[in-house]
Amino acid sequence: MRKRLWAAALAAVAVFCISDLRAQGLTPEQMKAATASTNEQSIIQNREATKNWPSYGLDFQETRHSKLKSINAENVGKLGLSWSTSLESRRGVEATPIVINGVMYVTASWSVVHALDARTGKELWRYDPQVPKDYGYKGCCDVVNRGVAVHEGKVYVGAYDGFLHAIDAATGKMLWKVDTIENRAMSYTITGAPRVYKNAVLIGNGGAEFGVRGYITAYNVADGKQKWRWYSVPGDPSKPFEDKSMEAAAKTWDPAGKWWLAGGGGTMWDSMAYDPELDIMYVGTGNGSPWNRDLRSPAGGDNLYLGSVVALKPETGEYVCHHQQTPGDNWDYTSTQHVLLADLTINGQPRKVWLHAPKNGFFYVIDRTNCQFISATPFVETTWAKEYDEKGRPIENPGARAKDKPWETIPSAYGAHNWHPMSFNPDTGLVYLPAQGIPLVQQPVQQWQYNEHRPGSAMSNLGWNLGFLFNTVDPTMKPYGHLSAWDPVAKKEVWRANYVSPWNGGTLTTAGNLVFQGTADGRFIAYNAKTGEPLWQTPVGSGVVAAPSTWELDGEQYVSVAVGWGGVYGQMQRATETAGPGRVYTFKLDGKGTMPPLVQRAPAELVKGVAYKPEDVAPGLGLYVSNCLFCHGVPGVNNGGNIPNLGFTKAEVLKNSPELLLNGAFVEGGMPTFKGKLTEAQVTQIVAFIQGTADAVRPK
């Protein structure tokens, strides 16, 4: 009887879902037919005409160059909204919309997957991986997700809490999930988009700020069973090495630092690319853990494979070769930024290369057949190194590794180019690169212990392990952001579009001689790809950090972008007075859709009237830095991003902070409970610093 009731309930749910989908234009059967044939071969074939956008970077080479040209430099001014759909998200949206035969898949914050009818934008299903909200503090850079992979009727998403989910592409039903985290005592996350190569789902993890060991893992597409795992740094040298690449890497680390206790870092949290002809995949690796090399490897050393692009065999995970861009990383110069593959003529010779612009400010051209160094050229001001020698090693500024004084790192840890994807147009020969500068001064910590709460040491009470203090003196650099059209052969910038702020979105380029990019100040813009002339723009209600995609359906070209301000910089800062929720916008020529109304932010007023003891302000500063800084910014100085600046909070909130923080009142918003981390007296000191700072800046 119980089985019959259960079967009847399932049948009723199925009928409801199918009826709901039919009312919106697509049935599960149509969705299944649209996605069932998406696989390695179809992605390769799609590259000929690029009518679909079937993978994160469009193709395996991650070029983000579409051959569609119905929308072009001559008619782009006629673009209008086709439709827009709310993602019902107030945190960062970093995903590139995947579109296959009229079905769109896009993720919002907290790793929620939305399946949309690409014709209308109507939601077909939604999949929430149910990431616990109290897990939010375990990531450095907002509760974001960069998208999904689709393969033969399945959608794969890496959830923020480290689980890889396989979902039925037609119904949104979970098929399986697997825990990718090998040590739950450490703060691993997933924010990147998976890729599928050789019938395996590839995903890495984040967490090097906290202290983890980086790795990338391949899982069988059918059932999630692990096929292989490759580590980016060696483990405890007293134990057997996993492979020869780890044995070689261990020679570049000093065991006196016991780096394996903090994991060593090297997390592979974003970029991947694949060359089907060479059958080699390429993955960027992250920063050291802790950041300060003198603490993790006191005798120095290159610390392989930090700050590198590594070539692996996708079938087995076997190491092939690598190029390390930042030997002995000391500045959080990750190499996890977008890697794209191109065929270029250099010095009269055809070369198969990868192109890369990581955080450290140099643009790299590397032979992808053997990882041979070709060139590295600064694309922004760099003070840590001035150039690279013929062997591909940086010539560092002697002061860049200052051991006992502040050093203004240019670029800073925010990166000259962060995760925001770049694109390559073979017609113009140019790479379209979101470049930026964000000021930061680093000063080494002289006495450091793993997982020690040190007031004044950024976020150390929430598990951050950096080994540096920040902005102990004021930076001299001013923040900036621009779009750079970079010639990788001539090694120079061809044109530039300047912006009012850093942290602008990823780029898309097309055969229609166009470049599309969203901006931090809430615009979506089209440029002439050859000249940089702005040709069209529209407001989109919020700062844009994600990269757009373009696709064709029923002979008509569309351009889509997911909008939602956030990320590590966007948590604290913003460049708009609007605060629209996460949303997908889709445009076409002569589109007649109505843009949604702009949501204005409420006027911000500095908090006042909270009583405090002046002697609590100084200790409150140290506690604020070690618990609050990288989410809430400097009270009353930063204007607040997608997380409120506490200098502009309500007095009632500050007065009740001890009870609110220690009882977990804000956990559902992603803020941790501080029970067991702070005492009531310490919270009172933090409140004193917030109110005291607000009082100090009010006259200014």
C-alpha atoms as one frame of an Amber mdcrd trajectory, in Angstrom:
protein
   0.000   0.000   0.000   2.776   2.397   0.992   4.606   1.707  -2.285   1.445
   2.411  -4.323   0.898   5.721  -2.501   4.546   6.675  -3.080   4.292   5.814
  -6.783   1.080   7.818  -7.096   2.710  10.806  -5.425   5.684  10.637  -7.794
   3.350  10.381 -10.777   1.416  13.424  -9.576   4.622  15.413  -9.181   5.759
  14.350 -12.652   2.423  15.366 -14.201   2.573  18.721 -12.421   6.140  19.396
 -13.592   5.416  18.424 -17.196   2.214  20.461 -17.270   4.026  23.451 -15.835
   6.782  23.184 -18.424   4.346  22.785 -21.311   2.597  25.956 -20.226   5.924
  27.723 -20.549   6.828  26.359 -23.967   9.238  23.477 -23.363   8.537  19.970
 -22.158  11.034  17.716 -20.409  11.089  15.624 -23.579  12.093  18.680 -25.615
  14.748  19.630 -23.070  16.093  16.105 -23.116  16.267  16.149 -26.911  17.981
  19.534 -26.830  20.765  18.451 -24.499  21.166  14.688 -24.943  23.689  14.992
 -27.763  25.917  17.553 -26.057  29.297  15.941 -25.597  32.942  16.344 -26.558
  32.304  15.820 -30.252  29.359  18.215 -30.436  31.349  20.943 -28.672  34.133
  20.488 -31.230  31.620  20.610 -34.089  29.868  23.658 -32.626  33.109  25.592
 -33.002  32.573  25.736 -36.774  29.510  27.998 -36.532  29.110  28.573 -32.749
  25.309  28.602 -32.884  25.178  27.264 -29.320  27.177  28.227 -26.244  27.673
  24.714 -24.855  30.621  25.195 -22.477  31.837  27.818 -20.032  34.306  29.450
 -22.451  32.213  28.565 -25.553  34.760  26.046 -26.847  37.402  23.808 -25.295
  40.005  26.429 -26.191  38.084  28.916 -24.003  38.366  31.650 -26.653  34.937
  33.218 -26.015  34.961  34.160 -29.718  31.660  33.631 -31.502  31.495  33.318
 -35.281  27.979  34.732 -35.302  27.776  38.099 -37.032  24.099  38.887 -37.571
  24.711  41.425 -34.814  27.699  43.470 -35.967  29.438  46.819 -35.711  27.071
  48.341 -38.275  23.751  47.385 -36.633  24.533  46.811 -32.938  22.950  50.167
 -32.158  19.579  48.501 -32.833  19.972  46.045 -29.961  16.984  45.943 -27.648
  15.898  43.795 -24.761  14.330  40.488 -25.746  13.650  39.367 -22.159  14.996
  39.492 -18.635  14.518  37.127 -15.706  15.231  37.625 -12.022  17.595  35.167
 -10.347  16.254  36.258  -6.955  19.770  36.716  -5.641  21.380  39.611  -3.779
  24.951  38.280  -3.716  27.452  37.979  -6.560  26.485  36.431  -9.906  29.540
  35.277 -11.871  28.125  32.694 -14.276  28.308  32.659 -18.060  24.914  31.482
 -19.414  25.122  28.114 -21.181  22.678  27.888 -24.106  21.982  24.691 -26.060
  19.203  24.414 -28.661  16.902  26.858 -26.928  17.611  25.862 -23.310  19.639
  28.120 -21.002  21.382  27.065 -17.803  22.757  29.721 -15.484  23.759  29.775
 -11.828  23.218  32.406  -9.170  24.806  32.856  -5.754  24.768  29.924  -3.350
  25.230  27.674  -6.442  21.526  27.681  -7.355  20.969  26.451 -10.943  18.240
  27.979 -13.123  17.017  26.301 -16.319  15.336  28.861 -18.588  13.482  28.818
 -21.882  15.946  30.744 -24.046  13.099  32.082 -26.217  11.236  33.742 -23.379
  13.376  33.632 -20.236  10.701  31.719 -18.344  12.020  29.407 -15.669  11.661
  25.707 -16.445  13.145  24.392 -13.250  15.370  25.486 -10.408  17.857  23.342
  -8.531  19.032  24.458  -5.098  21.923  22.362  -3.756  20.979  23.515  -0.239
  24.353  24.901   0.737  24.222  25.537   4.500  24.212  29.293   5.016  26.605
  28.991   7.941  29.167  27.684   5.436  29.423  31.121   3.817  32.378  32.372
   5.864  34.545  29.472   4.711  35.201  31.173   1.369  37.260  34.282   0.745
  35.322  35.865  -2.053  31.529  35.794  -1.839  29.115  32.867  -2.187  29.444
  32.822  -5.971  29.375  30.256  -8.743  30.650  30.606 -12.321  28.358  28.148
 -14.035  27.637  24.596 -15.087  28.800  21.937 -17.514  26.327  20.032 -19.699
  27.001  16.547 -21.049  24.589  14.044 -22.622  21.484  15.111 -20.758  23.158
  15.931 -17.442  23.987  19.271 -15.866  26.948  19.389 -13.478  27.443  22.064
 -10.846  30.058  22.400  -8.153  28.319  23.679  -5.021  29.914  26.198  -2.700
  30.136  23.643   0.117  32.295  21.335  -1.974  29.807  18.820  -3.362  29.668
  18.087  -7.098  26.075  17.551  -8.248  24.793  15.809 -11.369  21.297  16.952
 -12.375  18.885  15.685 -15.001  18.995  18.406 -17.660  15.313  17.920 -18.506
  13.725  17.813 -15.061  16.160  19.336 -12.579  16.193  16.131 -10.546  19.432
  15.259  -8.750  21.015  12.106 -10.187  24.017  11.892  -7.890  26.338  14.028
  -5.812  29.840  13.441  -4.520  31.893  15.135  -1.828  35.021  16.605  -3.448
  36.591  17.677  -0.144  39.111  15.240   1.228  39.575  16.993   4.592  36.439
  18.558   6.065  38.493  20.057   8.912  39.750  22.610   6.370  37.840  25.402
   4.605  37.503  24.143   1.044  34.888  25.598  -1.310  33.907  25.395  -4.983
  33.147  28.526  -6.984  34.351  27.535 -10.465  32.502  25.964 -13.372  33.184
  22.265 -14.049  34.382  21.070 -17.450  33.827  17.694 -19.102  36.752  16.120
 -20.969  37.081  12.435 -21.924  33.839  11.433 -20.165  35.030  12.909 -16.885
  33.804  15.929 -14.929  36.759  18.081 -13.858  36.562  20.358 -10.830  39.009
  22.026  -8.473  38.514  23.761  -5.138  39.230  27.068  -3.441  40.522  27.789
   0.038  44.223  28.711  -0.050  43.590  31.827   2.067  42.480  29.554   4.869
  45.100  26.854   4.595  44.392  23.915   2.303  46.232  21.721  -0.185  45.206
  22.292  -3.790  44.054  19.552  -6.129  41.899  18.934  -9.179  39.738  15.819
  -9.504  38.132  13.911 -12.366  34.831  12.109 -11.765  33.036   9.656 -14.028
  30.168  11.429 -15.806  27.769   8.545 -15.256  28.031   7.865 -11.538  30.478
  10.352  -9.978  33.136   7.788  -9.138  36.578   9.340  -8.828  38.885   8.598
 -11.767  41.969  10.530 -10.721  43.216  13.413  -8.581  46.286  15.589  -9.171
  47.747  17.722  -6.408  49.400  21.060  -7.101  51.765  20.992  -4.109  53.466
  18.132  -2.269  52.148  16.733   0.966  53.970  15.677   4.099  57.451  14.611
   2.860  57.592  11.862   5.483  54.897  10.046   3.523  55.076   8.550   0.007
  54.603  10.985  -2.883  51.514  10.519  -5.044  53.537  10.687  -8.270  56.817
  11.878  -9.767  55.549  15.434 -10.190  55.068  15.662  -6.408  58.504  14.197
  -5.775  60.017  16.878  -8.029  57.955  19.635  -6.388  59.065  18.692  -2.866
  62.638  19.646  -3.752  61.496  23.260  -4.152  60.034  23.578  -0.639  61.799
  23.929   2.730  60.483  21.313   5.180  61.492  23.548   8.094  58.327  25.530
   7.388  56.080  22.461   7.706  53.984  23.801   4.847  51.774  20.704   4.832
  50.148  21.759   8.130  48.624  24.770   6.347  48.226  22.706   3.193  50.622
  24.690   1.021  47.864  26.207  -1.136  47.920  26.059  -4.928  44.158  25.629
  -5.194  42.790  25.262  -8.734  39.567  27.175  -8.342  38.801  28.457 -11.836
  40.617  28.190 -15.165  40.821  25.139 -17.409  41.272  24.661 -21.153  41.643
  21.616 -23.405  43.327  20.904 -26.736  41.529  17.891 -28.294  44.241  17.412
 -30.939  47.093  17.250 -28.433  44.789  15.600 -25.886  46.190  17.859 -23.177
  44.310  19.957 -20.650  45.667  23.064 -18.951  44.823  24.278 -15.469  45.904
  27.353 -13.519  47.083  26.979  -9.929  46.696  29.354  -7.001  48.652  31.116
  -4.291  50.646  29.755  -1.404  49.215  28.983   2.016  50.132  30.993   3.985
  50.760  33.825   1.528  54.084  34.702   3.146  56.760  32.418   1.679  59.149
  33.084   4.572  56.672  31.324   6.843  55.778  28.315   4.707  59.269  27.782
   3.207  61.846  29.737   5.249  64.862  28.829   3.084  63.086  30.077  -0.047
  62.506  27.970  -3.131  60.147  28.126  -6.101  57.444  26.163  -4.255  56.117
  24.221  -7.238  53.466  24.241  -8.524  52.167  27.478  -7.030  51.360  30.304
  -9.474  51.646  28.056 -12.532  49.784  26.779 -15.549  50.111  22.997 -15.609
  49.483  20.629 -18.528  47.885  17.277 -17.690  46.558  14.253 -19.537  42.763
  14.406 -19.048  42.324  10.633 -19.202  44.677   9.899 -16.314  45.728  13.173
 -14.666  49.326  12.483 -15.612  51.577  15.545 -15.385  52.965  16.674 -18.769
  54.718  20.012 -18.193  54.233  23.417 -16.621  55.286  27.047 -16.621  55.551
  28.743 -13.243  54.743  32.419 -13.590  55.390  33.515 -10.006  58.141  31.371
  -8.438  57.979  31.393  -4.662  54.718  33.352  -4.677  54.636  35.911  -1.875
  51.785  38.192  -2.992  48.726  36.004  -3.649  49.551  36.103  -7.369  47.356
  33.245  -8.438  47.542  31.850 -11.963  43.946  30.636 -11.830  42.836  33.397
 -14.196  41.383  32.557 -17.600  43.657  30.422 -19.818  42.841  30.430 -23.528
  44.414  28.536 -26.419  45.308  30.064 -29.785  47.397  29.401 -32.879  49.640
  32.386 -33.641  52.412  33.261 -36.050  55.390  34.444 -34.023  58.652  35.474
 -35.684  57.341  33.984 -38.910  56.654  30.577 -37.354  53.249  29.040 -36.520
  53.008  28.329 -32.798  50.408  26.549 -30.721  50.235  28.650 -27.562  48.316
  29.361 -24.441  47.619  32.984 -23.566  47.402  34.070 -19.974  47.106  37.293
 -17.961  47.206  36.312 -14.278  47.124  38.499 -11.202  50.816  39.442 -11.344
  50.361  41.890 -14.249  52.319  40.132 -17.011  50.770  38.825 -20.219  52.194
  35.392 -21.121  52.544  33.581 -24.408  53.615  29.954 -23.796  54.030  27.058
 -26.224  51.279  24.637 -25.255  52.962  21.593 -26.807  55.850  21.641 -24.336
  55.321  24.612 -21.940  58.258  26.463 -23.505  58.409  30.137 -22.565  57.886
  32.580 -25.460  57.186  35.964 -23.857  55.911  37.795 -20.777  55.096  41.497
 -20.987  53.590  43.837 -18.356  50.059  44.886 -19.296  49.798  47.220 -16.271
  52.315  48.857 -13.939  54.261  46.223 -11.991  56.609  46.939  -9.086  57.294
  43.388  -7.905  59.205  42.530 -11.110  60.302  44.523 -14.137  60.720  41.789
 -16.775  61.393  38.101 -17.458  64.674  36.603 -18.566  65.094  34.339 -21.586
  64.403  31.262 -19.481  61.030  32.608 -18.412  61.927  33.638 -14.861  60.963
  37.027 -13.431  63.621  39.583 -12.567  62.271  40.762  -9.228  62.539  44.138
  -7.579  64.862  43.569  -4.574  62.384  45.271  -2.236  59.405  43.188  -3.293
  60.071  40.590  -0.599  60.537  43.076   2.234  60.817  41.039   5.436  60.212
  43.672   8.098  58.529  46.709   6.577  55.403  47.596   4.587  55.490  47.101
   0.823  52.878  48.415  -1.587  52.356  45.542  -3.969  51.528  46.591  -7.516
  49.561  44.737  -8.690  47.980  43.891  -5.365  46.420  40.619  -4.294  43.196
  41.723  -5.981  45.080  41.235  -9.236  45.875  43.201 -12.369  43.393  40.747
 -13.864  41.272  38.550 -11.664  38.877  35.719 -12.581  36.800  37.839 -15.026
  37.244  36.030 -18.361  39.090  37.553 -21.305  38.409  36.684 -24.973  40.461
  36.308 -28.171  39.371  37.378 -31.654  41.423  35.702 -34.432  40.135  38.272
 -36.948  41.691  41.192 -35.075  44.451  39.180 -33.402  43.566  40.871 -30.103
  42.804  39.669 -26.601  40.146  41.675 -24.738  41.282  41.813 -21.156  39.568
  43.291 -18.054  42.529  45.035 -16.349  42.538  46.809 -13.004  44.448  48.116
 -10.031  43.322  48.051  -6.382  45.658  49.500  -3.727  47.089  47.300  -0.979
  50.093  47.479   1.339  51.459  44.238   2.805  53.630  43.930   5.906  55.001
  40.576   7.072  53.901  39.140  10.402  56.967  38.303  12.432  55.415  35.675
  14.686  52.768  33.521  13.050  51.049  30.278  13.932  48.654  28.274  11.825
  44.998  28.989  12.708  45.943  31.525  15.391  43.487  34.336  16.092  45.588
  37.481  16.046  43.692  40.759  16.450  44.796  43.058  13.643  45.548  40.150
  11.312  42.878  40.125   8.623  40.079  37.618   9.201  42.319  35.396  11.317
  39.479  34.572  13.720  37.551  33.076  10.796  40.390  30.818   9.693  42.380
  32.985   7.303  46.111  32.154   7.271  47.981  34.894   5.419  51.112  35.840
   7.364  50.707  39.526   6.479  49.181  42.691   7.893  47.530  45.083   5.439
  47.493  48.837   4.921  49.550  49.598   8.019  50.479  52.667   5.966  48.306
  54.300   3.330  48.733  53.066  -0.260  49.762  55.624  -2.874  48.104  53.960
  -5.869  44.573  54.941  -6.829  42.051  52.277  -7.875  41.345  51.972 -11.589
  39.774  49.673 -14.138  39.887  49.459 -17.924  39.288  47.189 -20.876  42.560
  46.517 -22.678  42.747  45.289 -26.283  46.079  43.455 -26.199  48.154  42.232
 -29.145  49.919  39.048 -27.926  52.285  38.939 -30.914  53.351  42.599 -30.918
  53.228  42.489 -27.085  51.446  45.808 -26.708  48.105  47.412 -25.995  46.242
  48.531 -29.123  43.344  50.387 -27.495  41.829  50.946 -24.082  38.425  51.831
 -22.618  38.696  53.447 -19.174  36.156  52.908 -16.404  35.295  54.643 -13.147
  36.066  51.585 -11.030  37.924  48.281 -10.966  36.131  44.915 -10.960  34.485
  45.080 -14.391  32.970  42.043 -16.081  34.375  39.421 -18.412  34.376  39.870
 -22.189  32.869  38.326 -25.312  34.086  38.988 -28.863  32.387  38.101 -32.156
  32.961  37.833 -35.901  30.700  40.876 -36.168  33.709  42.981 -35.100  32.317
  43.432 -31.611  33.414  43.199 -28.003  30.816  43.056 -25.223  31.508  43.780
 -21.565  29.524  44.688 -18.464  30.893  47.266 -16.064  31.125  47.905 -12.343
  28.977  51.021 -12.760  26.049  49.021 -14.082  26.281  49.219 -17.874  26.432
  46.610 -20.644  28.520  47.941 -23.548  29.420  46.934 -27.117  32.673  48.164
 -28.671  34.164  48.065 -32.142  36.662  45.230 -31.756  39.260  46.845 -34.012
  39.130  50.438 -32.809  37.556  50.407 -29.354  34.831  52.831 -30.360  31.801
  52.402 -28.054  28.817  51.552 -30.254  25.971  50.722 -27.854  25.221  50.546
 -24.150  22.359  50.017 -21.748  21.945  50.245 -17.950  21.388  46.899 -16.239
  20.605  47.927 -12.679  23.692  46.560 -10.934  27.418  46.222 -11.377  28.367
  43.417 -13.780  31.151  40.951 -13.037  30.190  37.938 -15.185  31.015  37.425
 -18.860  28.296  37.385 -21.544  27.481  34.701 -24.104  25.912  34.840 -27.555
  23.903  32.225 -29.422  21.522  31.657 -32.298  17.988  30.282 -32.240  15.629
  29.986 -35.202  18.077  31.973 -37.317  18.242  34.922 -34.893  21.275  35.949
 -32.825  20.961  36.819 -29.145  23.371  38.156 -26.507  22.882  37.246 -22.839
  24.566  38.437 -19.653  23.980  37.481 -16.025  24.099  40.499 -13.732  24.700
  40.626  -9.983  27.361  42.651  -8.166  29.756  40.788  -5.916  33.000  38.918
  -5.494  35.786  39.728  -3.064  35.955  43.400  -4.076  32.216  43.674  -4.655
  31.422  42.566  -1.110  32.929  45.790   0.246  32.790  48.352  -2.582  30.428
  49.404  -5.340  30.211  51.935  -8.153  26.429  52.218  -8.549  23.535  53.756
  -6.646  21.267  50.984  -7.887  20.890  47.621  -6.218  18.953  45.373  -8.536
  18.743  41.658  -7.707  20.624  39.106  -9.759  19.121  38.991 -13.239  19.702
  37.572 -16.716  19.303  40.017 -19.616  18.974  38.800 -23.211  19.161  41.176
 -26.174  18.456  40.933 -29.909  18.162  43.315 -32.838  14.974  45.382 -32.569
  14.087  43.736 -29.271  10.935  45.260 -27.813  11.141  44.021 -24.236  10.671
  46.431 -21.342  13.697  46.937 -19.124  12.904  46.287 -15.453  12.853  49.364
 -13.201  16.111  50.365 -11.550  16.102  49.756  -7.804  17.704  52.688  -6.020
  19.685  52.095  -2.867  18.316  53.699   0.269  20.290  56.822   1.245  23.109
  55.860   3.588  23.450  57.706   6.869  26.306  57.208   9.262  25.269  55.461
  12.456  25.041  57.651  15.531  23.945  57.555  19.127  25.495  54.256  20.244
  27.258  54.734  23.565  30.795  53.371  23.870  33.940  53.700  25.917  36.777
  55.504  24.084  39.283  53.037  25.522  37.462  50.233  23.673  38.093  51.732
  20.221  41.727  50.610  19.828  41.181  46.946  20.800  37.952  47.050  18.786
  39.975  47.977  15.690  42.130  44.867  16.007  39.098  42.655  16.516  37.236
  44.255  13.629  40.151  43.542  11.293  40.408  39.927  12.419  36.668  39.243
  12.151  34.861  41.692   9.858  37.106  43.655   7.493  37.073  41.688   4.233
  33.286  41.411   4.238  32.096  44.744   5.630  34.977  47.047   4.670  36.134
  50.054   6.704  33.203  51.533   8.648  31.893  54.690   7.036  34.829  54.870
   4.609  34.035  52.119   2.146  30.552  52.602   0.741  29.501  48.984   1.081
  29.087  46.406  -1.655  26.584  43.576  -1.619  27.308  43.253   2.103  26.374
  46.287   4.236  29.038  48.644   5.520  28.584  48.684   9.291  29.306  52.390
   9.528  25.913  52.911   7.903  23.956  50.367   9.914  21.120  51.176  12.271
  21.910  52.134  15.849  19.567  49.418  17.143  21.609  46.768  15.357  24.863
  47.943  16.930  23.289  48.224  20.380  22.065  44.624  20.139  25.195  43.256
  18.442  26.382  41.056  21.334  23.118  39.139  21.341  22.755  39.105  17.537
  26.306  37.975  16.723  26.615  35.380  19.447  23.228  33.813  18.730  23.626
  33.506  14.963  20.867  35.927  14.019  22.371  36.616  10.588  23.362  33.083
   9.612  20.691  32.814   6.892  22.336  35.761   5.149  25.664  33.944   5.092
  27.202  35.503   8.198  28.624  33.050  10.757  27.704  32.895  14.376  30.501
  34.184  16.575  29.567  32.049  19.532  32.810  30.559  20.808  34.825  32.939
  18.628  34.155  36.209  20.443  33.075  37.170  23.936  30.352  39.701  24.681
  33.049  42.117  25.859  34.916  41.752  22.563  31.767  42.416  20.530  31.265
  45.552  22.623  34.779  46.655  21.660  34.038  46.064  17.974  30.902  48.194
  18.297  33.002  50.928  19.908  35.338  50.920  16.917  32.448  51.072  14.430
  30.683  53.953  16.194  33.942  55.728  16.966  35.023  55.535  13.315  31.643
  56.772  12.116  31.907  59.717  14.493  35.418  60.461  13.251  34.545  60.471
   9.537  31.212  62.286   9.882  32.723  65.807   9.708  34.628  64.804   6.552
